C-alpha cells in the first residue's frame, strides 16, 4: 500500500503540473481521511477496488468535459490516466480475487504479501 500511495502521489503531481503549465488557478482543499480499520485484508482491497472504480468515473467525466470545451491538450493528457485506470482497477480486482481464494489461510496470506512486497514503484 505504501508503494501504491507513492504512485498515486506521482499521478496527482502530473495533474498539478499540467494545470500549472496551462495557467490554471490551483487551489488545494482538504479531503476526508480514508478509513483506517478493516475486518480483513480482503475488505481493504474490496474498498480499494471500489475506490478505483470511482476514480475511473471521475476521470471519464473530466475527459467528457475536455471534449465539450474542445480542450484537446487536456483530453490528450487525460488519455494516460484513462489507460492507467484500466490497470489500477485490474490490479485491485486481482488482489481481491486472490484474497477471496485464500480465505483464512495465514500461510497463503504471507506468501501473497511477499509477492506484492516485490512490487516496485512505477509511473
N, C-alpha and C positions, 0 to 999 in steps of 0.2 A: 504494500500500500504506500510505503514511503517513496518508492520509485515512481509509482503511478501519480502521486501527489506532485512530485517534481516535474513530471512530464506535463501535467495539467497546468502548472505554473508557466511553463515554457509556452504552452498554447495560448494562455491568457496574454502573455507578453507579445506574442505575434499579433494579436488583435490590437493591443495597446499601441504597438509600433505602427501598424497600418493606419490606425485612426490619427496618430500623431503626424505621420507623413502626409496625410490627406488634409491636414489643418483642422482636424476635429477638436472640439472642446471636450476634454476627457474629465469627467467627474466621477471619482471612485466613491462608492457608497458601501455601507456596512451590509453584510449578508448574514442570514441566520446561521448559527453554528450547526454543523451536521450532527446527527445522533452520535452518541458515544458508547451506548450499551446495547448489546445484542445477545440473543439467546445462543446463537451458534454462528460458525463461520459461514454456513450456508445462508443464513439470514442476512449477513453482511453483504455477501455478493449478490443475493437476490435484490437487495435495495440498490446496490451499485449498478446492476443491470437496468433497473427501473429508472435510475437517475440518468444513465447514458441515453435511454430512450427519450427522456425529457429534453436532454441537451440536443439530441438529433432534431427533435421537433422545433426547438428554438432556432437552431441553425437554418433549418429549412424555411422558417418564417422570415429570417433575415435575408436569405437568398431571394425569396419572392419579393421582398421589399426592394432589394437592389435592382431586380428586374423591372419592377414597377417604376422606380425612379430613374431607370436607364443608366445606372451606375455600373458600367461594365467592369471597371477596375475592381470594385468591391465584389462583384459577382465572381469574377475570375479568382480573386484572392480566396473567397469562401469555398471554392471547389476543393481545396486541400482539406478543409475541415469536413466537408461532406464525405470525402473518401476516408478520412481519419475516423469518423464516427462509425462507419461500417466496421472498421477494425475494432474500435472500442466496444461496440455492442457485442460483436462476436466473441471477444476475449472474456468479457464479463459473463456472457451466457455459457461459454465453455467451462469456466471455473464453477459456475453454479451447477451445471450438469454433473461435473466431476464430483462435487461435494454431495450431490444427491445420491450418486452411486456409492460413495464412501460411507455415508451414513455416520454411525458412531464408531467406526473403526479408527482408533487412535493411531495405529501404525501407518495406515494408509494416509491419514491426515498429515503425519510427519513427513512422509515421502512426497506428498503434494507440496507441502511448504518448502521442502528442499528444492523441488523442481522450480518453483516460482522464485525462490531465492537466487537462482542463477540468472534471472532476467536482468538485462542491462537497460539502462535508460537510453531512449532514442528521442527523435523529434526535438 
